[in-house]
Amino acid sequence: METRQTLKYVNIALLSTFLILQFALWTGDKNLFDLYHLNNSKEQTELEIVQLTQRNDKFLAEVLDLKNGGQAVETLARQELGFIKEGETFYQVITE
């Protein structure tokens, strides 16, 4: 009879411990919901880092090209500022 009573208290203690741990897992600090949101945030941040790295690489290549060669400067001047070389003739075609 005494062992049954002891076993009952052990079961109650184990169940209480289990419920407390479950409560902490679902609602406590660093719970499963927070973990899910952190993983989502991490994936978005990693994607943003990849995009920014690609953009930085593009800018770095453009800067190096501008420092090392006149071709890039000339191309930018022609495209963005409408510059024409000496001796060239500019023709503008107007379509109606």
Helices and strands as residue ranges (DSSP letters): H 2-27, H 32-68, H 70-81
